[in-house]
Amino acid sequence: MPLPARISGGAMNESWEEARARCEAALGELVEGKSEAFKERWSRSDLTVIMGAFGGYERGWEHVAQRLDWASKGIRATGRRSENLLTVVGQDLACTVDLEHMERTIDGRTDHRVLRCTQVYRLEGGQWKVIVRHADELATKDPEQR
């Protein structure tokens, strides 16, 4: 049976808005080289997957955590912000589809980077936790494609 988004008569679950704000702040820290806050937003379940912008994928919390630590050291970006394209929130599952904008510096050159990112969240113990993250570079659309 799915969990309700809020439980009446007792302690309140983390609201979706609170969870989203915390996740966004944690992602801002991640791109600046600090993975701990974003790792706190993840489920500790083996039923987690990350398909990161550096390629490949990891499955299960232990591997996802290692990937987040590794990725945070290589991103080196600032000014991260999300452009939300779609948010769907159910009783115990939620999904966001975003364009993630940031300024990334490599070899002294700063470029604007855009990732297309989908994240899936599950309500666990009263908190929204990330269970899936898929992010990759936004490629320029071929004008001949329709």
C-alpha positions in Angstrom: 0.0 0.0 0.0 1.5 3.4 -1.0 2.4 5.9 1.7 0.5 9.1 1.9 2.4 12.3 1.1 1.4 13.6 4.6 0.3 11.7 7.7 -2.4 13.4 9.7 -2.4 13.4 13.5 1.4 12.8 13.8 4.7 14.0 12.6 4.7 15.5 9.2 6.6 14.0 6.4 9.1 16.2 4.6 7.1 18.2 2.1 7.9 17.8 -1.6 8.9 21.5 -1.7 11.3 21.1 1.2 12.8 18.0 -0.4 13.2 19.7 -3.7 14.9 22.7 -2.2 17.3 20.6 -0.2 18.1 18.5 -3.3 18.8 21.6 -5.4 21.1 23.1 -2.7 22.9 19.7 -2.4 23.4 19.6 -6.2 24.9 23.0 -6.1 27.5 21.7 -3.6 28.1 18.6 -5.7 29.2 20.5 -8.7 31.6 22.5 -6.5 33.3 19.3 -5.3 31.3 18.5 -2.1 29.3 15.3 -2.4 28.1 14.8 1.2 24.9 16.8 1.1 23.7 15.2 -2.1 24.5 11.8 -0.8 22.3 12.5 2.1 19.4 13.0 -0.3 19.8 9.4 -1.7 18.1 6.2 -0.6 20.3 3.7 1.0 18.6 0.9 -0.9 20.2 -1.5 -3.3 17.4 -0.4 -5.6 19.2 2.8 -6.7 20.8 3.7 -10.1 22.9 6.6 -11.3 23.6 7.1 -15.0 25.9 10.1 -14.8 27.0 12.6 -17.4 30.5 11.2 -17.3 29.1 7.9 -18.8 28.4 4.4 -17.6 26.1 3.6 -14.6 26.2 2.4 -11.1 23.6 0.3 -9.3 23.1 0.0 -5.5 23.8 2.6 -2.8 27.4 1.6 -2.1 28.3 2.0 -5.8 26.2 5.1 -6.3 27.9 6.8 -3.3 31.4 6.0 -4.7 30.3 7.4 -8.0 29.0 10.6 -6.4 32.3 11.1 -4.6 34.3 10.5 -7.8 32.1 12.7 -9.9 32.2 15.6 -7.5 35.9 15.8 -7.8 35.7 16.1 -11.6 32.9 18.5 -12.3 34.4 21.8 -11.1 31.5 24.0 -11.9 29.7 27.1 -10.4 26.4 28.9 -10.8 24.4 25.7 -11.0 20.6 26.2 -11.5 17.8 24.0 -12.7 15.3 24.8 -15.4 12.4 22.5 -14.5 10.6 21.0 -17.5 8.3 18.6 -15.7 7.6 17.5 -12.1 5.2 14.7 -11.2 4.5 14.0 -7.5 2.5 11.0 -6.4 1.8 9.6 -2.9 5.2 7.9 -2.6 7.0 8.4 -5.9 8.0 11.6 -7.6 9.9 12.5 -10.8 11.6 15.6 -12.1 12.9 16.4 -15.6 15.3 19.4 -15.6 17.9 21.2 -17.7 20.8 21.8 -15.3 22.8 24.9 -16.2 26.3 25.6 -14.8 29.6 27.2 -15.6 32.4 24.7 -15.9 36.1 25.5 -16.0 38.5 23.1 -17.6 42.2 24.1 -18.3 41.4 27.7 -17.4 38.6 28.0 -19.9 35.0 28.5 -18.6 32.1 27.2 -20.7 28.3 27.1 -20.1 27.3 23.5 -19.6 23.7 22.1 -19.8 22.7 18.7 -18.7 19.4 17.1 -19.3 18.5 15.3 -16.1 15.8 13.0 -14.9 15.5 12.1 -11.2 13.1 9.7 -9.5 12.4 10.0 -5.8 10.7 7.7 -3.3 9.2 8.6 0.1 11.1 6.7 2.7 10.7 7.1 6.4 9.0 10.4 5.9 11.7 11.8 3.6 11.9 12.1 -0.2 15.0 10.2 -1.3 16.6 10.0 -4.8 16.5 6.5 -6.2 17.4 7.2 -9.9 19.5 10.0 -11.5 20.1 10.0 -15.3 22.0 13.0 -16.6 23.8 13.7 -19.8 25.0 16.6 -21.9 22.3 18.4 -23.9 23.3 18.0 -27.5 22.5 20.6 -30.1 19.5 19.5 -32.1 20.1 18.9 -35.8 17.9 21.5 -37.6 17.1 18.8 -40.2 15.5 16.6 -37.5 11.8 16.9 -36.9 
